[in-house]
Amino acid sequence: MNSSAPIGIFDSGVGGLTVMRKLIQIMPEENIVYFGDTARVPYGNKSKETVLRYTRQIIRFLETKQVKAIVIACNTASAYALHEVEKELPIPILGVIQPGAIAAVESSRNQRIGVIGTYATIASRAYESSIKKINPQIEVFNKACPLFVPFVEEGMLEDVLTDGIIVRYLEELRNSNIDTLMLGCTHYPLLRSSIEKFMGSGVTCVDPSEVTSLEVKKILQAKNLLNTQNQHPKYEFYVSDSAQKMVEFANMIMPFQIENVQTIQIESY
């Protein structure tokens, strides 16, 4: 494997760009291929079998780009598919759940952790399971917050309506004496400042994208696959539908403007 080969990242939609943004901050010399499955978003209401099929199709597409590692920047796919597909691949593949769980456990002082995510991520109890494997004494409080995703994608990051839905979803967690809150969806870090303001200074929000990116760097370093001499990294963006939405969202959150997003027929892979 060539160290100049790109890292592949995929999500059910555009939220995984928050993970790509963090990867760029931590490894600015790496080439990256991003795929957003915008034709079939959200994954949160799909069955495990369907999410696994989608994941395998996307992996086959990324393999055509000769990626050296894959990041599943989707909490639902991490919960439903990672365990199966990691046994099928010759390259490293990481999800966001295990690194996030480790960071949450290290952050918590009173052993009371809140987890927010989509219905599917919360129903899978993947974060809770990972947290309790690390420390069975920790008490986990789960809460599905499905409306956060469309609010983020509409650009309503700081809005009175967003503040209202944060209160509606998180008031119970705020009263549960948690000291750590897992942002268990790739969209949620974009609401971090508003969430932190509501939860108060006694609660630490954990963004899995940061710890996942650090883990990717650690793995590539161990395999001598870091691209350390690249002055002009190449970023490629692909979607299964609605390229313009990807452009608009990316240009809202990324540290650069993107113009070229290619639409592919992911079902053919």
Secondary structure, DSSP 8 states (H G I E B T S, - for coil): --TTS-EEEEESSSTTHHHHHHHHHH-TT--EEEEE-TTT---TTS-HHHHHHHHHHHHHHHHTTT-SEEEE--HHHHHHTHHHHTTT-SS-EE-SHHHHHHHHHHH-SSSEEEEEE-HHHHHHTHHHHHHHHH-TT-EEEEEE-TTHHHHHHTT-SS-HHHHHHHHHHHHHHHTTT-SEEEE-STTGGGGHHHHHHHH-TT-EEE-HHHHHHHHHHHHHHHTT---TT-SS--EEEEESS-HHHHHHHHHHHSSS-----EE--GGG-
